[in-house]
Amino acid sequence: MANYIIRTITVDEAARRLQAAGMKISGQRLRAGIIQGVYPWGEHVKMKMDEFLVYEKLFEKWIAERGEVTAEA
């Protein structure tokens, strides 16, 4: 069996990356979107304290599908 690693990032890290890509979004709005099923790369688990998982590979693919490559300075 192959060895896999599932890389995750925090919601706040995802929000920072989206902001860097030009999207106006806060961590709070991102959490609400994950709960509502707007963002397919994140999951919400209802516990005493809400928990969120953002799957980095799916997140990066989602950005690449929507974004444009720009010239680096």
C-alpha positions in Angstrom: 0.0 0.0 0.0 1.3 3.5 -0.9 2.1 5.9 1.9 0.0 9.1 1.7 0.2 12.3 3.6 -2.8 14.6 3.8 -1.7 18.2 4.2 -4.0 20.7 5.8 -3.7 24.4 6.5 -5.7 26.5 8.9 -8.6 28.6 7.8 -6.7 31.8 8.7 -3.8 30.6 6.5 -6.2 29.9 3.7 -7.7 33.4 4.1 -4.2 34.9 3.9 -3.4 33.0 0.7 -6.7 34.0 -0.9 -6.1 37.7 0.1 -2.6 37.5 -1.4 -4.3 36.2 -4.6 -6.5 39.3 -4.6 -9.7 37.9 -3.0 -11.3 40.1 -0.4 -12.2 37.6 2.3 -11.8 37.3 6.1 -11.3 34.2 8.2 -14.8 34.6 9.5 -16.4 34.8 6.0 -14.3 31.8 5.0 -15.5 29.7 7.9 -19.1 30.6 7.1 -18.5 29.6 3.5 -17.1 26.2 4.5 -20.1 25.6 6.8 -22.5 26.5 3.9 -20.6 24.2 1.5 -19.4 27.0 -0.7 -15.8 25.9 -0.6 -15.3 22.2 -1.6 -11.8 22.0 -0.1 -12.8 22.7 3.5 -14.7 20.7 6.1 -16.5 21.8 9.3 -16.9 19.5 12.3 -19.4 20.7 14.9 -18.0 20.1 18.4 -17.8 22.1 21.6 -15.5 24.4 19.6 -16.1 24.3 15.8 -13.2 22.7 14.0 -12.2 23.3 10.4 -10.0 21.4 8.0 -8.7 22.9 4.8 -7.1 20.4 2.4 -4.1 22.1 0.9 -4.0 20.1 -2.4 -7.7 20.8 -3.1 -7.3 24.4 -2.0 -4.4 25.0 -4.4 -6.2 23.3 -7.3 -9.3 25.5 -6.7 -7.2 28.6 -6.8 -5.4 27.5 -9.9 -8.7 26.8 -11.7 -9.9 30.3 -10.9 -6.8 32.4 -10.9 -4.5 33.8 -13.5 -0.7 33.4 -13.6 1.0 36.8 -13.3 4.5 37.9 -14.0 6.6 37.8 -10.8 8.4 41.0 -9.9 
